[in-house]
Amino acid sequence: QVQLVESGGGLVQPGGSLRLSCTASGFIFSNYVMSWYRQAPEKERELVANITRFSAVTNHADSVKGRFTMSRDNAKNTVYLQMNNLQPEDTAIYYCNAKHFVVGAAYWGQGTQVTVSS
């Protein structure tokens, strides 16, 4: 059974940090490009960052460059999103996504809430 389980969300003050984790099971993790998306209230889901199978390439949205860093540990079937200098506009549900590097089959996690507020 395929599962993506996110954790690490919560309430943080502006300027604070959080580290999200997403642990996968039920598929060959290293065959999948991994991504973080987020969806704020009344907004469309947007790509935050992605990382290739063996971490050769990472891409980050312009809105988070210099503040967020995505990484992966294939030995632990886990991806991370280190989020620094969080701002209120970063408030959203953050979702983990796995997409097969050839056939394009994709899976989603259930999401984790990040709220940035004073």
HELIX and SHEET records of a PDB file:
HELIX    1   1 PHE A   29  ASN A   31  5                                   3    
HELIX    2   2 PRO A   88  ASP A   90  5                                   3    
SHEET    1   A 4 GLN A   3  SER A   7  0                                        
SHEET    2   A 4 LEU A  18  SER A  25 -1                                        
SHEET    3   A 4 THR A  78  MET A  83 -1                                        
SHEET    4   A 4 PHE A  68  ASP A  73 -1                                        
SHEET    1   B 6 GLY A  10  VAL A  12  0                                        
SHEET    2   B 6 THR A 112  VAL A 116  1                                        
SHEET    3   B 6 ALA A  92  HIS A 100 -1                                        
SHEET    4   B 6 TYR A  32  GLN A  39 -1                                        
SHEET    5   B 6 GLU A  46  ILE A  51 -1                                        
SHEET    6   B 6 THR A  58  HIS A  60 -1                                        
SHEET    1   C 4 GLY A  10  VAL A  12  0                                        
SHEET    2   C 4 THR A 112  VAL A 116  1                                        
SHEET    3   C 4 ALA A  92  HIS A 100 -1                                        
SHEET    4   C 4 ALA A 106  TRP A 108 -1                                        
END                                                                             
